[in-house]
Every structure is written in structure tokens, then in C-alpha cells.
Amino acid sequence: MRIKLFITLITLLILKHSFVLANSLDISVYTGTFDVIDKEGDDQTNLIGFEHRNTDLFRKTFLGKIAPVTGAFITGKDSLYLYTGIEGQYNIGPIKLSPSFTPGYYEKGSGKDLGSPLEFKSEISVGFNILQDSKLGYSYSHISNNDWGDTNPGTDNQQITFSTRF
């Protein structure tokens, strides 16, 4: 439990530093279900998390608009996932489509053993503008270690997200 607290505090300090440097912040908070497809019947629980995007770092590429994303979530069974990676952003009228890939550090706590501290999260998010610079969305993600760990049960998660830009 102490390692979790330490890692969380370090992450918050790093994020605080990046918030101070950024001119325009995109912050998301989310809640949902961890291990939606729980084959064993004992690992499904709730999750709560946050994400940060520095909009000054958005880049237009041949793949579209790409940006770095950093975040963390904790589950109802004290599992912790800290991650950073890239996210694409595509506008289809009022709909915002955002696929992302984020490697990260996973600690199982009293929750599901994913087989390795190094895990990879692939996610697709669909959002709708609800206010100026704010959106409400739904995300579905899969976390797995690509068979690099002792085991690779993976987990599928879904969450409701609220994002706003400062």
C-alpha cells in the first residue's frame, strides 16, 4: 500500500509540474467498470481515474491529430494503473472519436493479476460536445501484457468520461 501512495504522489507532482507549464490543458475524469468480461466471476469492480492532455503538444500528422496523454486509475479492489502514451483525435461533426495506445505500470493490489507490471492499454473513446470546451463521452479499453508476463488474462473496461479544457 505504501508503494501505491508513493507512486501516486510522484505522478501527481509530475502532472502538477506539467500543468503549470501548459497554456491550455485538457483534463478528463472518468468512472466505470473494470473487467467487464469477467470470465472467472470474481474480478469485476468499479474504477475511477483521470487523464491529462497538453493541447500545446498536439501535432497534425498523416494519421490525423495526435497528442500525448497521461493518466491513472484505481479500482475498487485497490488495483492501480499509471500510463502515458499517444491519442488520436478525429472530429466527425459533433462527435469526437479518440483512439489511444498507452503503456503503463500496473499493480494488482487485491484485484486481478494481469501477469506483469508492464501492461498496454488500447482504448477507443466517443465524445460529444455538451458545453464550450467540454465533452461527455464513453470509452472502452483493453489492457494486456502481450504475453510478455507470466500470464496474460487481460481485462476489458468501460467508462463514462467528462473532459474540459482550461
Summary of the structure (lengths in Angstrom):
residues: 166
radius of gyration: 15.8
end to end distance: 32.9
largest distance: 46.3
contacts: 517
relative contact order: 0.19
helix: 14%
strand: 58%
